[in-house]
Every structure is written in C-alpha cells, then in structure tokens.
Amino acid sequence: MNFKLRVRTWIAIVSTMLVLSWAMWIFLNYVPFYLPSYMVWGGILVIGGGCVGMIFPVKKFGFVTRKHSAIAALSGLLLVVITILWPPSVAPSRREYQRLDDFLPRFQCSEYHQEIASVSAKTMIEAAPKVSLSDIPTAVFLLRVRAWAGGKR
C-alpha cells in the first residue's frame, strides 16, 4: 500500500513537472527569460500557496500544519523582497551620442522587435513611406499625452 502511494506520488510529481516544462517552453517563445521577473512571480505564487495553506492545510503540497504554510508564505515574501531590492544590471549606450544620453546614459533593458511579412522586400519598401503617425492609434495617443504634459492642448 505504501509503495503504491509513493509510486503514485512520484508519477504525479513527474507528470506535473513535464506539463510545467512544456508550458514554460511555449511561454518562452513569447516572453524572453528574465530571472528576476520569474523570481518575483514565483515568490508571489509561494506566498499565495502559503496563505491558502494557512486557512486549509493541504498535506499533498507539504503544508502539514499551518506553521509550515506560514514558513512558506514568509519564504515567498523574502524571495520577492530580495529580488526587488537586488540592484539591476545596467549597460551603457553603444551607439553614437544622442541627446537622450544626457538624461539616460545607461539603461536596464533593451527591446528588439521583428515581424515576418509575407510580401516581397520591394513591396515593403514602397509601402513604408506611405504610413504616417495618424495611421498608428498608439502613436496618436502617446503624442496627445506628451502634448498634454507639455501644457499644449
């Protein structure tokens, strides 16, 4: 009886890990891996599990007593606090001087955007000059916010 329970537990753990690994593989295709972000969200998840365990101790997840659940919640909180207080890595600008470098000489993150289009390069080059800022709703909104913040209406 005890052996069957252990086998079932291990099968549940391994299958859960496989499903989580698959979900992470899918997720990483859309969101790049950034360890501090995962640490914060993992800590929040542990805090939530610990808080639920303090109300309803769940032995399957290792929360045998409310004390174990409280320790888990405090551990998650500690992970979140340490991650938030950890100094971010910064990088200097590698491009030629721009006016923005006077205000932000170093940055914490960078972005790269890529979109695959099913048209020829010639068609794309011909279409690019025809697009204006008024065709991009987000740009219109951001320019209105900028004008409002600058005192122009």
Helices and strands as residue ranges (DSSP letters): H 2-28, H 35-55, G 59-61, H 66-85, E 91-92, H 100-103, E 106-107, H 121-127, G 128-130, G 133-135, H 137-149
